[in-house]
Amino acid sequence: MKWGSQHLRGLNMTPPLMQGLLRHSNNHPTLSSEGVLTSGAGLAAQPISMPQGEPHIQKSIPDGVPVSSEESHPISGAEHARHLAQSMHVRDNVAFEGPSTLDASNLVIGAWVYLDPLAVEGEMRTIFTNKDSGCEGTPDRFGVAMYVNEWETSNHELYVEFGNTVSGCHKVSSNGIQLMPTKWYHVAVSLIGQVVELYIDGTVVGRSDLQTHTVQSARAMVVGSFGGGKYPLHGNISHFAVAHPDPGQEDRVVRTMMHAADRNKGAGDGLLALFEFSDFSSAVSAGPDSAMGKKETFDAVSGLKGMYFFPARVPPGRGVSGVGIALVDGVGGRLVTDEMREESDRQGRIRREEIKRGMATAWDGYRKHAWGRDELKPATRTGGDPWGGMGVTLVDSLDTLWVMGMKKEFDEATEWVRQSLSFSRVGKVSVFETTIRELGGLLSAYDLSGSKVFLEKAKDLGNRLIRAFDGGIGLPRSQVDLSSGYASSGWSGGSAILSELGTLQVEFRYLSHITGDPSYEKTSMRALQVMNQRKPPHGLFPIKVSISNGQFTDKTVTFGALGDSFYEYLLKVWLQGGRQENWLREMYDNAIEGVIGTLLKASKPSGLAFLSDWDGRHNNLKMDHLVCFMPGTMTLGAYTDPQGLDSPRAQRDLAVAKALMYTCREMYHRTATGIAPEFVTFQDGRDMVTRTSAPFYILRPETAESLFVMNQLTGDPIYREWAWEIWTAIDKHCKLGAGYGSLRDVNNAHSGVDNRMESFFLAETMKYLYLAQDPDNEMDLMKYV
């Protein structure tokens, strides 16, 4: 089943059968009129008085808290991708040095900044400086610095610090306004005579007219850290701009800096320098492994020279043994502390309740308008039966209701199953979809509740579905008539689909376990045994197999649609069997070798890892959302590796999993809505591209599941944070009428939402997003699959 497209099933299976079952679906401050910033996300609890008489640029703080207009934050979604492509990712020992001539008595400096979440707590996060830290009024402390977080705090406020002969640490703060992680902000400071003004998104948030800064003429302007790599930003910086304006021009100059990314290169419009930046991981060549790398660059206005400083890039294949690309995982090896985990747990307990409220809303819509139907049509508040009329959403979502503690709703659904669920009048159905949605739902509900009604219904359905395996060499037909038992081929003719033939075994094995009838397990396992005899090159199986002789009838290899969950089940069926069937683990490990050696590629310019498709000769640089089950699966594979988690193989697989997880997150983060499309393609110079043929999102769960698994196993709260980003975007853009629906275009928030709520949205997506936040869940992934 599918982490990322399945349903977590708490099936109490004692060894040699594992506990648990996962199912997979492979379906095709506000500015008032008085000039006061009022309380809101990222703002102080009390109103903040704005400087009177100052013009306010029409931009806004993120999270719906406008400073001076109702505009959304200017950098998000698709624009984020452009800024990220033209940005420097700052972490330990990464910085940029501009010339000392950038400082002047009349000075404006601005930049776009993006903070990574959960950096080291209690440390300043430097944006730029040409002065040393400390308060002595000595020449090395002349100049100006900008950073986030007051000394030894994590208050998220913005500060500018400047020095003169009186003191080296005169400060102006953002007065309680916070820069929060995972958002782009434009920050700027103007120092004109004795007037120092601090800007966020074009609005003055702090001001002082008591001291003049002394120009620093002997030290370079360092961007991203203090000297020697101290106090790094841990984030991205884009379009670092400097101007020496006449008095009274500072607000116009800040406007120019904010829109520098929209201007043609060289259109300075009053700027002295504009360093657009590139990330060293893709823009510079490596020096010796033990040395710091250096790379010259020139600004886009005056041709002033700057210098990147960075740890020498490790040549491909040497960062992680056996991997042919440099891996970018969005984490950068930062230390995760107990304090960070405790704070994440605290937030998670609050956030899980928000997700539960979303589930309650959708379930209430289903109960009122589509009770007993396969799906809710949320806009028209009606029901539909695309899966044969078996109450699929109800059955599929039983474990989600249980996991979220919605026992009243669970009991009501149980009564419908008892009184109304029947398969005797259901005609032709998909064996694959019915197994993972309906049979898996019944089995999970039985395991969680112990109610015999679920066992009885599961046995009845299993007896009808197992007829798909009749005849031949053991590969199932794709369709079966539940009334007559007649099995038939679907659109693929005489070929079985890889993901379908290999994504039935966990359910049927568990049915054997709880009924004592070994025939379900024996029959379903024949398909994997046939595949084990094939031994394809690189361990990678084409997506179509002849039902009559087991030969491949297609050359396409993919971990997306039609291939994905086959590979996931190799690992999970091995786990379910108590890790005793070594041939299954060997098939999985061989496939992972093929993934890393043949399918794994990196985008340009950002170096995002992705899994391409393969036709036996060429790579197709495309990745489905469905592929995002792989970070979770590879992490689980690493933690259960027979060679041990500390083995080179397990550490390699875990590193690749983290890199793929970051790419899957970026598939969401780089769109205008923060929601991922059905698939992306990769183009040099553009990283990932959403195609016009598939810009939609059908509420898929793969990324959510992987984030849950990786948070659970690695303990890194960054994955919980990314899951929360996804939920907030779904709740904002996919809510429709009585529930949620598929977003038509992830790069157009006004494209509309389709009148269909897939059963896996409640059964999987909502569940995994909830579990990712819930620090108190009892889903031990060493016991549940």
Backbone hydrogen bonds, N-H to C=O, Kabsch-Sander energy under -0.5 kcal/mol:
donor,donor_aa,acceptor,acceptor_aa,energy
3,W,1,M,-0.7
4,G,2,K,-0.7
5,S,2,K,-1.1
6,Q,2,K,-1.8
9,R,21,L,-2.2
10,G,8,L,-0.5
11,L,9,R,-1.6
12,N,10,G,-0.6
13,M,11,L,-1.8
14,T,12,N,-0.6
17,L,14,T,-1.8
18,M,576,Q,-1.8
19,Q,783,K,-0.7
20,G,11,L,-3.6
21,L,9,R,-3.8
22,L,785,V,-0.9
23,R,7,H,-0.9
25,S,5,S,-2.9
26,N,24,H,-0.6
31,L,66,P,-0.9
32,S,30,T,-0.7
32,S,36,V,-2.4
35,G,32,S,-2.1
37,L,48,I,-2.1
38,T,30,T,-1.8
38,T,36,V,-0.6
43,L,40,G,-2.5
48,I,37,L,-2.3
49,S,47,P,-0.6
50,M,35,G,-1.3
54,E,51,P,-1.0
57,I,202,G,-1.2
59,K,57,I,-2.3
61,I,65,V,-0.9
65,V,61,I,-0.7
65,V,62,P,-0.8
67,V,59,K,-0.5
68,S,59,K,-1.2
76,S,74,P,-0.6
79,E,76,S,-1.5
80,H,76,S,-0.6
81,A,77,G,-1.2
82,R,78,A,-1.2
83,H,79,E,-2.2
84,L,80,H,-3.0
85,A,81,A,-2.4
86,Q,82,R,-1.3
87,S,84,L,-0.8
88,M,237,I,-2.5
89,H,87,S,-0.5
90,V,88,M,-0.7
90,V,235,G,-3.8
91,R,89,H,-0.6
94,V,91,R,-1.9
95,A,309,F,-2.4
96,F,223,V,-1.7
97,E,307,M,-2.7
98,G,221,M,-3.4
102,L,99,P,-1.4
103,D,100,S,-1.2
107,L,105,S,-0.7
107,L,191,L,-2.1
108,V,243,A,-2.3
109,I,189,V,-2.2
110,G,241,A,-2.3
111,A,187,V,-2.3
112,W,238,S,-2.8
113,V,185,Y,-2.9
114,Y,236,N,-2.3
115,L,183,K,-0.7
116,D,114,Y,-0.5
116,D,234,H,-2.3
119,A,116,D,-0.5
123,E,120,V,-0.8
125,R,148,V,-2.5
126,T,124,M,-0.6
126,T,231,Y,-2.0
127,I,146,M,-2.7
128,F,146,M,-1.5
129,T,222,V,-2.2
130,N,144,V,-1.5
132,D,140,D,-2.5
138,T,136,E,-1.4
141,R,138,T,-2.4
142,F,139,P,-1.5
143,G,163,G,-0.8
143,G,214,T,-1.6
145,A,161,E,-2.8
146,M,128,F,-2.8
147,Y,159,Y,-2.2
148,V,125,R,-2.2
149,N,157,E,-2.4
153,T,150,E,-2.0
158,L,177,I,-0.7
159,Y,147,Y,-2.7
160,V,172,V,-2.3
161,E,145,A,-3.1
162,F,170,H,-2.3
163,G,143,G,-1.9
164,N,167,S,-2.7
168,G,135,C,-1.8
170,H,162,F,-2.1
172,V,160,V,-2.1
174,S,158,L,-1.3
177,I,174,S,-1.7
178,Q,42,G,-3.0
179,L,156,H,-3.3
180,M,178,Q,-0.7
182,T,115,L,-2.7
183,K,180,M,-0.6
184,W,75,I,-0.7
185,Y,113,V,-2.4
187,V,111,A,-2.7
187,V,185,Y,-0.6
188,A,199,Y,-1.6
189,V,109,I,-2.2
190,S,197,E,-2.3
191,L,107,L,-3.2
192,I,195,V,-2.5
193,G,105,S,-0.6
193,G,191,L,-0.6
195,V,192,I,-2.1
196,V,194,Q,-0.6
196,V,208,S,-3.2
197,E,190,S,-2.3
198,L,206,G,-2.8
199,Y,188,A,-3.1
200,I,203,T,-2.2
201,D,186,H,-3.6
203,T,200,I,-1.8
205,V,198,L,-3.0
206,G,198,L,-1.3
208,S,196,V,-2.2
211,Q,194,Q,-0.6
213,H,193,G,-0.5
214,T,163,G,-2.7
217,S,215,V,-0.8
221,M,98,G,-1.5
222,V,129,T,-3.3
222,V,220,A,-0.8
223,V,96,F,-3.3
224,G,127,I,-1.5
224,G,222,V,-0.5
226,F,230,K,-2.6
229,G,226,F,-1.1
230,K,227,G,-1.0
233,L,224,G,-1.9
235,G,90,V,-1.4
236,N,114,Y,-2.5
237,I,88,M,-1.7
238,S,112,W,-2.6
239,H,276,E,-1.2
240,F,275,F,-2.3
241,A,110,G,-3.1
241,A,239,H,-0.6
242,V,273,A,-2.4
243,A,108,V,-2.4
249,Q,246,D,-1.9
253,V,249,Q,-2.2
254,V,250,E,-2.2
255,R,251,D,-2.0
256,T,252,R,-2.1
257,M,253,V,-2.5
258,M,254,V,-2.5
259,H,255,R,-1.7
260,A,257,M,-1.4
262,D,259,H,-1.5
263,R,260,A,-1.2
267,A,264,N,-2.5
268,G,266,G,-2.0
271,L,268,G,-0.7
272,L,242,V,-2.5
273,A,242,V,-2.0
275,F,240,F,-3.0
276,E,274,L,-0.7
282,S,279,D,-1.6
283,A,279,D,-1.8
284,V,280,F,-1.5
291,A,288,P,-1.6
293,G,310,F,-4.0
295,K,308,Y,-1.4
297,T,306,G,-2.2
299,D,304,L,-2.4
300,A,274,L,-2.8
303,G,299,D,-0.6
306,G,297,T,-3.3
307,M,97,E,-2.3
308,Y,295,K,-3.2
309,F,95,A,-2.9
310,F,293,G,-1.8
312,A,291,A,-1.6
318,R,315,P,-2.2
319,G,315,P,-0.6
322,G,317,G,-0.7
323,V,320,V,-2.2
328,V,607,G,-0.5
329,D,327,L,-0.6
334,R,331,V,-0.8
337,T,335,L,-0.6
341,R,337,T,-2.0
342,E,338,D,-2.6
343,E,339,E,-2.3
344,S,340,M,-2.3
345,D,341,R,-2.7
346,R,342,E,-2.1
347,Q,343,E,-2.3
348,G,344,S,-2.7
349,R,345,D,-2.0
350,I,346,R,-1.0
351,R,347,Q,-2.8
352,R,348,G,-2.6
353,E,349,R,-0.6
353,E,350,I,-0.5
354,E,350,I,-0.9
355,I,351,R,-1.9
356,K,352,R,-2.4
357,R,353,E,-2.0
358,G,354,E,-1.6
359,M,355,I,-2.2
360,A,356,K,-2.7
361,T,357,R,-2.2
362,A,358,G,-2.3
363,W,359,M,-2.9
364,D,360,A,-2.3
365,G,361,T,-2.0
366,Y,362,A,-2.2
367,R,363,W,-3.1
368,K,364,D,-2.3
369,H,365,G,-2.0
370,A,366,Y,-2.5
373,R,370,A,-2.7
374,D,384,G,-0.7
375,E,384,G,-2.3
376,L,757,M,-0.6
377,K,382,T,-3.3
381,R,377,K,-1.2
382,T,377,K,-1.5
384,G,375,E,-2.1
388,G,385,D,-1.1
393,T,374,D,-1.3
394,L,373,R,-0.5
395,V,391,G,-2.6
396,D,392,V,-3.3
397,S,393,T,-1.5
398,L,395,V,-1.2
401,L,397,S,-2.2
402,W,398,L,-1.9
403,V,399,D,-2.9
404,M,400,T,-2.3
405,G,402,W,-1.5
406,M,401,L,-2.8
407,K,405,G,-1.5
410,F,406,M,-2.0
411,D,407,K,-2.7
412,E,408,K,-2.1
413,A,409,E,-2.1
414,T,410,F,-2.5
415,E,411,D,-1.9
416,W,412,E,-1.4
417,V,413,A,-2.2
418,R,414,T,-2.4
419,Q,415,E,-2.5
420,S,416,W,-3.2
421,L,416,W,-0.9
421,L,417,V,-0.8
426,V,423,F,-1.2
429,V,480,V,-2.1
431,V,478,S,-2.5
434,T,430,S,-2.3
435,T,431,V,-2.0
436,I,432,F,-2.4
437,R,433,E,-2.2
438,E,434,T,-1.1
439,L,434,T,-2.3
440,G,435,T,-2.1
441,G,437,R,-0.9
442,L,438,E,-2.2
443,L,439,L,-2.5
444,S,440,G,-2.3
445,A,441,G,-2.2
446,Y,442,L,-2.2
447,D,443,L,-2.4
448,L,444,S,-2.7
449,S,445,A,-2.5
450,G,446,Y,-2.6
454,F,451,S,-1.1
455,L,451,S,-0.8
456,E,452,K,-2.6
457,K,453,V,-2.2
458,A,454,F,-2.4
459,K,455,L,-2.4
460,D,456,E,-2.0
461,L,457,K,-2.5
462,G,458,A,-2.9
463,N,459,K,-2.2
464,R,460,D,-1.1
465,L,461,L,-2.6
466,I,462,G,-2.3
467,R,464,R,-0.8
468,A,465,L,-2.3
469,F,466,I,-1.7
470,D,467,R,-1.6
473,I,547,I,-0.9
474,G,471,G,-0.7
477,R,468,A,-2.4
479,Q,488,S,-2.2
480,V,429,V,-1.8
481,D,486,Y,-2.5
482,L,427,G,-2.2
482,L,480,V,-0.7
483,S,426,V,-0.8
485,G,481,D,-3.1
488,S,479,Q,-2.2
493,G,490,G,-1.7
495,S,492,S,-1.5
496,A,545,V,-3.8
498,L,543,I,-2.5
499,S,562,L,-2.0
500,E,497,I,-0.6
501,L,497,I,-2.7
502,G,498,L,-1.6
503,T,500,E,-1.2
508,F,504,L,-1.9
509,R,505,Q,-2.7
510,Y,506,V,-1.8
511,L,507,E,-2.1
512,S,508,F,-1.9
513,H,509,R,-2.0
514,I,510,Y,-2.4
515,T,511,L,-1.7
516,G,512,S,-2.1
520,Y,517,D,-0.8
522,K,518,P,-2.5
523,T,519,S,-2.6
524,S,520,Y,-2.2
525,M,521,E,-2.3
526,R,522,K,-0.7
526,R,523,T,-0.7
527,A,524,S,-0.9
528,L,524,S,-0.5
529,Q,525,M,-1.9
530,V,526,R,-2.4
531,M,527,A,-1.9
532,N,528,L,-2.0
533,Q,529,Q,-0.9
533,Q,530,V,-0.8
534,R,531,M,-1.4
535,K,531,M,-0.7
539,G,536,P,-1.7
540,L,537,P,-1.8
543,I,556,T,-1.8
545,V,496,A,-2.3
546,S,551,Q,-3.4
547,I,494,G,-2.6
550,G,546,S,-2.0
553,T,544,K,-1.8
554,D,544,K,-0.6
557,V,614,W,-3.3
563,G,560,G,-2.0
564,D,560,G,-2.6
566,F,563,G,-1.1
567,Y,563,G,-0.7
567,Y,564,D,-1.2
568,E,564,D,-1.1
569,Y,565,S,-2.5
570,L,566,F,-1.3
571,L,567,Y,-1.1
572,K,568,E,-2.2
573,V,569,Y,-3.2
574,W,570,L,-1.1
575,L,571,L,-2.2
576,Q,572,K,-2.8
577,G,573,V,-1.7
578,G,575,L,-1.9
579,R,574,W,-2.4
580,Q,577,G,-0.6
582,N,580,Q,-1.5
584,L,581,E,-1.5
585,R,581,E,-1.1
586,E,582,N,-2.5
587,M,583,W,-1.9
588,Y,584,L,-2.2
589,D,585,R,-3.0
590,N,586,E,-2.7
591,A,587,M,-2.0
592,I,588,Y,-2.2
593,E,589,D,-2.0
594,G,590,N,-1.8
595,V,591,A,-2.4
596,I,592,I,-2.4
597,G,593,E,-2.4
598,T,594,G,-2.5
599,L,594,G,-1.0
599,L,595,V,-1.0
600,L,595,V,-2.3
601,K,610,F,-2.7
603,S,608,L,-2.2
607,G,603,S,-1.2
610,F,601,K,-2.4
612,S,599,L,-2.5
612,S,610,F,-0.7
613,D,620,N,-2.2
614,W,557,V,-2.3
615,D,618,H,-1.9
620,N,613,D,-1.9
621,L,619,N,-0.7
622,K,620,N,-2.5
623,M,680,V,-2.7
625,H,678,E,-2.9
627,V,624,D,-1.1
628,C,625,H,-2.1
629,F,626,L,-1.4
630,M,627,V,-2.5
633,T,629,F,-2.2
634,M,630,M,-3.3
635,T,631,P,-1.8
636,L,632,G,-2.4
637,G,633,T,-2.7
638,A,634,M,-2.2
639,Y,635,T,-2.3
640,T,636,L,-1.1
641,D,638,A,-1.1
644,G,641,D,-2.3
647,S,644,G,-1.6
651,Q,647,S,-2.5
652,R,648,P,-2.3
653,D,649,R,-2.6
654,L,650,A,-2.4
655,A,651,Q,-2.1
656,V,652,R,-2.3
657,A,653,D,-2.4
658,K,654,L,-2.3
659,A,655,A,-1.8
660,L,656,V,-2.7
661,M,657,A,-2.4
662,Y,658,K,-1.8
663,T,659,A,-1.8
664,C,660,L,-2.5
665,R,661,M,-2.2
666,E,662,Y,-2.5
667,M,663,T,-1.8
668,Y,664,C,-0.8
668,Y,665,R,-0.9
669,H,665,R,-2.8
670,R,666,E,-2.2
671,T,668,Y,-1.6
673,T,746,V,-1.6
678,E,694,A,-0.8
678,E,696,F,-0.8
679,F,694,A,-0.8
680,V,623,M,-2.2
681,T,689,V,-2.2
682,F,621,L,-2.2
683,Q,687,D,-2.2
685,G,604,K,-0.5
686,R,604,K,-0.5
686,R,683,Q,-2.3
687,D,604,K,-2.6
687,D,683,Q,-0.9
689,V,681,T,-2.9
691,R,679,F,-0.6
691,R,689,V,-0.5
694,A,691,R,-1.4
697,Y,743,L,-2.4
705,E,701,P,-2.5
706,S,702,E,-2.2
707,L,703,T,-2.4
708,F,704,A,-2.0
709,V,705,E,-2.6
710,M,706,S,-2.8
711,N,707,L,-2.3
712,Q,708,F,-2.5
713,L,709,V,-2.6
714,T,710,M,-2.3
715,G,710,M,-0.5
715,G,711,N,-1.4
716,D,710,M,-0.5
719,Y,716,D,-1.4
721,E,717,P,-2.0
722,W,718,I,-2.2
723,A,719,Y,-1.9
724,W,720,R,-1.9
725,E,721,E,-1.9
726,I,722,W,-1.8
727,W,723,A,-2.2
728,T,724,W,-2.5
729,A,725,E,-1.8
730,I,726,I,-2.6
731,D,727,W,-3.0
732,K,728,T,-1.5
733,H,729,A,-2.5
734,C,730,I,-2.8
736,L,739,G,-2.9
738,A,378,P,-1.9
739,G,736,L,-2.8
741,G,734,C,-2.6
742,S,756,R,-0.8
743,L,697,Y,-1.5
744,R,752,G,-2.3
746,V,695,P,-2.7
748,N,745,D,-1.8
751,S,748,N,-1.9
754,D,742,S,-3.3
756,R,754,D,-1.8
757,M,376,L,-1.7
758,E,756,R,-0.6
761,F,758,E,-1.5
762,L,758,E,-0.6
762,L,759,S,-0.5
763,A,759,S,-2.2
764,E,760,F,-2.2
765,T,760,F,-2.0
766,M,761,F,-3.0
768,Y,764,E,-3.1
769,L,765,T,-2.2
770,Y,766,M,-2.1
771,L,767,K,-2.9
772,A,768,Y,-2.4
773,Q,769,L,-1.0
773,Q,770,Y,-0.6
774,D,770,Y,-1.8
777,N,774,D,-0.9
780,D,778,E,-1.5
781,L,779,M,-0.7
783,K,780,D,-2.3
784,Y,780,D,-2.0
